[in-house]
Amino acid sequence: MGLPMKKFTGIIGILMLSLVLNTCDQTTEPASTLSIVLTSSAESVQAGDSFTLSIELSDMTEKFFALSARITYAPSLVSLEPNQDNWIGNIWSSNAIGLLKSRTDTVYLSITQTAGDGTISGSGRLCSLNMTTKEAGNANFQILPSALFIYDTKGGVISVDKMELEGSTTVIIE
C-alpha cells in the first residue's frame, strides 16, 4: 500500500542531496567581455598636491550587484585622503554602499547596490579616490588581478571569459 520505510528514506535522501548540489553553485555563467582601466587625473604633480585615481568599467554585458578590489601604492610617496566624499562612481545607484580602507601599501574597496536598486551593467566610473603626494618620486598604482571580484545578486562571483585589465598607472611627483 505505501512505500517501505527504507525506500522512502532513500528517496528523501536523494532529493535532499539534489537540492544541496543545485544550490551550492556560486559562480554564474561567464560574461562575454569586460574592460577595467585604472587612470589618474594627472601624469605629473608637485609634492604636496592632490590628484584623483579612477577605476573605469567598459562593456560589462553581465548584470552585477557588487565589486571588491585592492589597489597597491607606495605609501612613502602618496596617501589616500581621509575624507573621500562622493568616491563611489556614477555607474552605481545613488543608494550604493561602499567601504574604503587604506592599510600599509594597499587600498581595499568594496561597493554594492542596495536591495531594491537592481543590478547594473554597461560602462561607467566604478570609483574615484583622492590621493595626496608626500615627496618626489614615481608613484606606481596597481589593481591586483587576484583580488578583483565582481558579484551577482546571490553573492556569487561572476567569471569573465575575456577581461581586459589596464590595472596600473604611474604618477610622477616632482
WOQUI-V344336 format. One line per field, one symbol per residue. ss: DSSP state (2 for helix, 1 for strand, 0 for the rest). phi: phi as a letter, one per 20 degrees, with the letter a starting at -180 (. if undefined). burial: b if it has 24 or more other C-alpha atoms within 12 Angstrom, else e. Layout:
ss=???
phi=???
burial=???
This chain:
ss=000022222222222222222220000111100111111100011000011111111111111101111111000001110000000100000000111111100111111100000001111111111111100011111110222011100000111100111101111110
phi=.dffgfffffffffffffffffeefddeffffbaccceccfbebbegnedbcecdddcmfeefccbbcbccebeffdbbfffedfleffffeffegdcdcbdclccedcbcbfegnemdcancrefacdeddedbfqdeecbffgfcdcddefenffeedebddddebbcdedd
burial=eeeeeeeeeeeeeeeeeeeeeeeeeeeeeebeebbbbbbbeeeebebebbbbbbbbbbebbbbbbbbbbbbbbbbebbbbbeeeeebbbbbbbeebbbebbbeeebbbbbbbbeeeeebbbbbbbbbbbbbbbbeeebbbbbbbeeebbbbbbeeebbbbeebebebbbbbbbe
